[in-house]
Amino acid sequence: MTTAADTPTLAIDSQYELAYRVSGSDSPRTLCSEPGDDFPDVLATARMVGLLELAAARLMRPLLKDGELSVGVGVDVTHLAATPLFETVRARATFLGMDGKLYAFRVELFDDGGKVGEGRHTRAIVATERLLKSTEKRLQAARNPQS
């Protein structure tokens, strides 16, 4: 029998940090798809958000049981400065505590020049199979509306 004492928890202020080398595929120029879109060759905000989510997800790994994963629920970040291609950034997630059933994190991104992004991110633990089934059901309902 599993007790609450056996369930892993995250300590407030626990952190995970990952390093990532920015490549051409991380540029908004690469991510855009329309002719005439003009973006600089720097780290895209969308990619920054992904790295911040990844740091938080990795911090949550010890909490996951078989058949579970963590999913992003909310993101509120500010991109403070541009990072050029081929530089290394460090994404850091710091656990702030629970917000209801959500895990709340302070997220920050740094390069050699200092902080380039910061904000707040929330995640939830869900059953993988249930998530996939509900996703498919939702899309099927949209594709085949009842008359």
N, C-alpha and C positions, 0 to 999 in steps of 0.2 A: 504494500500500500504506500502511495506517495503522500507525503505530508507537505504542508506549506514550508516547513524548514528544509525540505529536499528540493524545492523549486528555486532555480537560480534567479538572482535578482541583480540589478545594476545599482551600484552605489552612486549617489548624487556626486556630480563632478567627475565621474569616471570618463576617460577620453579614449578615442581612437584617432590615430593620424596616419594618413597614407600619402606617399609621394607619387607623383605622376609627371611624366615628361610630355609636354604639349607637342602635338604633331600637326601636320597639315590637315588631317581629318577632323581636328577639333576646332577649326576655323569656321566662323559664320559663313564665309565665302563658300566653303565646301558643303555646309549644311543647307544652303539656299538652293532653290530649284528653278527659279524663274529667270529668263534672260532679262538683263537690265538691273537685277539686284546687285547692289554694290556694297560690299562689306569689307572691313579690314582683315588682314591675316593676323589675327590675335585669338586668344582663347575665347570661344563663344560663351555667352551667358548660359545658354542651355547646357553646354558641356560642364560649366562650373557647377550648376545645380546638380547634375548627375554625379559629379565627384563628391559633393557634399552629402548627397543621399547615400552614396556608397560607403562613406566613412561612418555614417550613423548605422547603416545596415550591418556593417561588420562589427560594430560595437555591440549590437543586439544578438549576434550569432549564438553566444552561450545560452541565451534564453529559449532558443527554438527547440521544439521537440520534433521527432520524425514526422514528416508530413506537414510541417508548418514553415512559413516564411514570413518575413516582415515586408510590409508595403508602405510606400510613402503616402501620406494623407494630406499634409499641408506643407507649403513652402512659402516663406516670406523672406527673401534675401535681397540684398543690394550689391550690385557689382560696382566696386569702388574705383578700380583702376584696371587698365588693360595689361595683359601678359602676352609678350610676343611668342611666336612659335619657337619651339625647341628649348624653351626654358622649363625648369622643373617647378611644379607647384606642390604645396602641401595642404591637403584638406583635413580639417580637424572637426570632429564632433564631440561635444561635451554633453553628457546626460544631465538634464535639469530636474527631471522628476516626471511624475505621471500627471497627465491632464485628462482626467476621467480614465478611459481605457487606452488612451494614446500615450506613447512615449515621446517626451518633448526634449529637443536638443538645441543647444546653441551651436551653430555651424560657422566655420571661418575658413577662408582660403588665403594662403600666403605664397608669395614668390620671394626672390632674393631682395626685392625692393620694399617688402613689407606686406601689410594686409591688403588683399585685392577684392575680397568679398566677405560678407558677414550676414547673419540673419538667424532665423529660427526655422526648425523643421520638426514635423511630427510624423510618427510611424505607428502602425498597428501590427499585431501578430494575427495572422489568419491561417486557416487550413488551406493548403495548396489546392487540393482537389475541389473543395467547395468554391474557391475563387474561380478556378477554371470553368467549372460547371455553370456558375452564375453568369460569367462573362459570355459563354456560348449561348446560354438561354436568352440573355438580354439582346444579343445580336440577332439571334434567330427571330425573336419577337419583332424586332425592327425591320427585318427583311421580309417577314411574312405577316403583316398586320391583319388582324381579323376584321372582316368587313361587317 
